[in-house]
Amino acid sequence: MTGWGLFLAALIAFLLSHAIPVRPTVRGWLIGTLGRWGYFAAYSLLSLAVLVWLIVTAANAPHVEVIPPFAVLRWVPILIMPVVCWLAVAGLAIQNPFSFGGMGKRPFDPEHPGILRTTRHPILASLLLWSLAHLLANGSLSHVILFGLFAGFSVMGTILIDRRKSREMGFEWVRLSRNTARFSLRSPRPWPRPWVWLTALAAYAVLLHLHAPVIGLSPLP
């Protein structure tokens, strides 16, 4: 199996790997068997392995041009990825009762929601920006499908998570989320601490350095 067949197989594996393990019955059985940390570790490794396979098969699929390779579009990921890294790190650095990814130790303060004032889903927002930036810079059909899938996944994720959380939290949802937004252009309040900016900059530098040896293509225009 080569070309489009491998890409289709990887795409199906990616969808199944994100649909089956999170179903309540399957998730409960896996946690009971592996333990909570074992489940999350195994799920993360599986997701990463399938993601790498999907990216490789997309790169090796037959080239069908959808978006012309304008030189200016090669600059889009370079300019957007610092924002992507900043959103991801800022999202991990704060306690987030509305979405996944928040690992902050301080209790969430609805009067000072931080990055959640800009978006309740900073991890998914970073995925959305990453997807759109790379879609524009890699306009072949396989990459449009790949990054379009990620973009659609991130948008639908914010909607579904908001619905589930509002149903689970009830009145607490209204009280806690009043100064937050699904997506907005409002600035964080307060802004993330300096270490968040430095960590995001370091992550961007690492990604820039590893892109060519890992992906096989230099990200520089």
N, C-alpha and C positions, 0 to 999 in steps of 0.2 A: 504494500500500500504506500503510495507516494502522493505528493502534491496536495490536491484538494481533498483527497480521501483522508490523509493524515490530519489535515487541518480540521475537517469535520469531526473526526474521532476525538481530537483534543478538545474541540468546542463542546461536544456532548459530554465528555468526561468532566470538563470544567463546570458545566451546568449541573450535572448530577452530584459532583463533589460538594457543591454549595446548597443543593436542595435536600439531599437525603440525610446527611449527618445532623442537620439542625431540626429535623422533624421531631416533635416532642417524644414519641415513643422510642425512636432510634437514639435520640440524644440522651434520654434517660437510661437506656440500656448501656450505651457506651460509657456514660459517666459512672454507672454502677460497676462496670467491668474494669475500666481504666482509671477511675478516680477523676475528680474535676480537672486537676492539673494535667493528668495524662491525656484526658480528652482534648483539652485545648492545645496541648503540645502536638498531639497526633494530627488534629484538625489543621493546625497551622502548617505543619510540615507537608501534609497532603495538598493543601491549597497552594503552597509555594511550588511544589513539584509540578502540579498540573498547570499552574500559571506559566512556569518556565517552558514547559512542553508546548503550551498554546502559543506563546510568543515565538518560539523557534519554528513551529509549523507555519505560522502566519508569514514569517520572513521567507520561508522556503516554498510557499505556495506560488503557483504561476502568477506572473505580474499582469494585472488588469487595471489600467489607469482609470481612476475615478476623479481625483483631484489633481490637476496639473502640478508638476513639481516646481512651482515658483520659488526662486531663491529666497525671497523675503519670508516665506513660510518656515524656512529652516531656523529662523530666529525666534519663532514663537515659543518652542519649548525652552530655549535658553532664557528667555525673559520671564516665562510663567513658572518654571520650576522652583525658583527661590520662594515664590508665594506658596506653591504647593508644599514645600518643606516647612515653611513657617506655619501654615495652617495645621499640618499634621502634628508638629511638635507642640504647638499651642493647644491643640485639642487633647493631646495626651497629658499635658501638664496641669489640667484642671479637672476637678471632679465633675462628672457629667451625668445627671440623673435622667437625661432625655435621649441618650444615644450610647453607642459603644465607643470604646477607646479611651475614655477619661480615666486617668490613673492618679490624679491629684490627691493629696492627703488632706487638704483643707476642705471642710464642708462647703457645699455650694451655697452661695449667698445670692438670693434673687435680686437684691438691690445692687449688687456688683457682679454681674454675670460674666465679666471678662469676654473671652472670644465668643461665648454663646450669645452675646448681644448681636454679633455679626451673623452667626449661624449656629443652630443647635447641633449641627452635624459636621464639625470641622474635618473629621477624617473622610467622610463621604464627599464633602466639598473639595477637599484636596484631590480625591480620586477623580471627581468630575473635571477639574481643571487639567489634571494630568492627561486624562483621556482626550479631551478636546484639543489640547496643544499637540499631542502626538498624532491625532487623527489628521490635523491640518498638515503636519510635516511629513506624514507617511500616507500618501493618498491612493495607494493601491487598494483593490477591492478587499483583499484579506485583512488589511490593516483597518480599513473603514469599518468592516464587520467587527473586528476585534475591539477597537477603541470605542466604536459606537455602542457595543454591548456593555462595556464598562461604564460609559456615560449614562446609558439608560438604567443600568443597575444602580448607580449612585443616586439618580433622581428618584427612581421608584423606591429605593431604600429609605430615603428621607420621608416620603409620604407614608409608607407602611409603618415605619417605626413611630412616627408621630401619632398615627391612629392607634397603634397598640399601646403606646405609653399613656396617651390620654384616657384610654379605656381602663387601663390598669390603675392609674394614679387618681382618677376621678377629680375631685375638687383640688387636690394637691397640684395637679397639672396646671390648672388655671392660676393658682397662686404663685407657683414657682416659675412658670414660663412667661409671665406677663412682660418681662423686659428682654425676652429673647426673640429670635426669629428663625424661620426655617432657612431662608437666605435673605440677606440684606446688604446694603452698602454702609450700614452704620459702623462706626469705629468701635473696637472693644472698649469696655469700661470695667475695670482698669485695663490698660495695655499689658500684654505679657511682660514678665520680668526679663532683664537683660540676658540671663542664661538661655532663655528660650530662643532669642534672636541668634546668639552665638552657636547654639546647638543646630539650629536650622541652617545657618551658613556653613557649618562643618558638614552637615548631611548633604547639602547641595554640592560642596566640593568633592566629597567622596563619590557621589553619584556621577558627577561629571568625569572624574578620573577613571571610574570603573566601567563606564558605559561602553567604551570601545573594546576592552578585553573581554567583557562579559557578553554584551549584545552583538559585538562584531562590527559595529559601525560607530564612527566618531560623531558625537552630537554637535560638534562645532560646524558652523556654516562653511 
